[in-house]
Amino acid sequence: MLLASMLAALPSGLDPARVHLVDVHPRGESPHNFLFRGNNPVTDGHFNLTALVDAMRAAAASECATSLPEAFLLVDLDLENPSDPGFLAELRYWRAHKDQGYALSWPIYGSALDVSKTPFEKRLVTKGTWAIDGHADYLPERLATTRALLLNESAALPTVLYAHCNAGCDRTGEFIGAY
C-alpha cells in the first residue's frame, strides 16, 4: 500500500522544461552528435518519442542556438530502476523500434536504498563495502561509454544521447554532474 502511494506521487510523463542540451560534438557551427538530459519520456504507459524529439529540438534552439539533424540515431541512457513507472514500457518500445535507436539500461540502485537508513550502515559504510556489495553506480565505465558515443563521427547517422531517470533530477543530476 505504501509503495503504491509512493509510486503514484512520482512525476508522470515528459516535462519539456527538464530537457536540456548538455554537450555537442564537434563544437562549432555544425555539431554531429548531441547529449541531452531530462526526465522519463513515458506518458500514460507509452514511450513518447515525438514529444521527446520536440523537447530536444526546442532545447537545442533556445539554449544553444543550434538544431538537431532531421535524421539521427537516438541512444536512450536510461538510469531508471525497474521499480520506476514506465521502466518496462520504455524497454518494450526499444525492442519494437530498433530502427530508431536503442536503450542502454543503466539503473542506479544506490539511490533506491539510502545506506544511512539501513540496518547494514555500519557494515557497508564503515567497512567501505557499499559499492562492492552491489550498489555501485558504475559511473566511470558509463561515462567513458557516453563520451565515446558522443565523439564517434563514423556512424552512418548522427547520434543523439538522452540521459534520464524518472524525475530527471537526482540520478540524472549525478550522472551529468559527473560527466
N, C-alpha and C positions, 0 to 999 in steps of 0.2 A: 504494500500500500504506500509506504513512504517513498520507495523507488519510483513508483508510477507518478506520484505527485511531483517529485523532483524532475523527472523527465518531461512532464507536461509544462513545467515552468521554464524549460530551456527555450532559447530563441528558435523560431521555425522559419526556414526559407532564407534565401539570399537577401542580404542587406547591401544594396549598391554603395551606401556610404562607408561600408567597411572594406571595399575593394580598392586597393592601392597598388600603383606601379612601384616596384622596389628597385629593379635594375634592368638594364638592357645590354646587349652585345651585338655588334660593336657599338661603342658610344659614338655619337655624332648624328648626322642628318638622317641616315637610313639604317636604324637598328634591324638586325635579323632575328634575334631571339629576345624574349621578354620574361621577366619574373614578376608575378603579382602575388599579393596576399589578400586574404579575405575570410569570410565565414562560409559555412556549409551551403552549397548551391542546391540542396534538395528542398523542394517545396511540395507540400501535400503528397509526400511519398515518392516524388519523381525528380530525378536529376534534371535541372532546368538549364540546359546548355545555352539556349538563346538568351536568357536573362543574364547568365554569366558573361557571355561574349559581349553583350551590350554594355554591361557594367565595366568590363575591362577596356573596351573601346573608349567609353566616357572618361575613365580614369587616366588613360594614356593621353587623351587630348587635353583634359583640364589640368592635369598635374605636370605634364612634361611636354606639351605641345607636339606630340608625336602620334602616329597612328599604327594600329595593327595591320599586318598584311591581310589581304582578302582571304587567302587560304593559309592554314597553318596546322601543325600537329599540337594538340593540347596534352600536356602531361600534368595530371592531377596528383599533386603531392598531398595525399590525404593523411593528416595527423590524427584522425579520429580513432577512438576506441570502439570496439564492437557494440558497446552499450549506448553509443551516441545515436540520437534519432537520425535516420537517413543513411546510416553506415551501409546497410545491406542494399538499399536502393541504389546507392552510388556504385557499388561493386557490380550489381546486376546491369546497370547502364553500360559500363565499360566492357563487360563481356559481350553485350549485344551490339556495340558500336565501335569495334576495333579500328575501323577506318578513320575515326575522328580523333583518336588518341588512346591514352591508356592511363590507368591509375597506379601509383606506387603507394601501397597501403603501409604507412609508417606510423602506427599508433604510438603515442607517448603515454605509456601506462603510469609513469611516475606521478602524473597529475591526477590520476584516478584514486590514488591512495596516499594520503598525507602521512608521511613517516612519523611525524611527531604525535599523531593520534592513533598509533597502533600499539599493541602490547609488545611489539618487537623493536621499539625505538632504541633501547639500549644496545641490543644485538646488532641492529642494522646500521645505526649511526656511529656508535662508539667504536665498533669494530671496522667500520668503513665498508660494509658489505652490501649496502643498498643497491648499487648498480650490479654487483656480482650476483646477487640473489634474483636477478631477472627484472629489475626495474630501470635498467639503463635506457636512455633515450637515443643512443647511437648517433648523437649529433655529428661527430667528426666524419663518420662514413657517409651520412646522409647529406651533409653539406658538401663534401667532395663530389658526390654524385650530382647534386644540384648544380654546382659550379661547372662540372664537365658538360652537362646538358646545355647550360646557358652559353658556354663558349664554343660549342660544336656548330660550325657553319657548313659542314659537309652533308648534312641531312638534306633529303630531297625538298622538304618543306621547312620554313621557319618553325621554331619551337616556341610555344608559349607555356610557361610553367605557372601553375596556380597552387600555392601553398595555403592550406586551410585546416582548421579544426571546426568544431561546431559553431562557436561564437566568434571565432576569428580574433581572439584576444590573448588568452594565456598561452596555450601551446603554440599557436601561430606566432605570437609575440616572442616567445622563447626562441623559436626556430629562426625567425627573421632577424631578431637581435643578435643571435649567434652568427648568422650569415654576414 
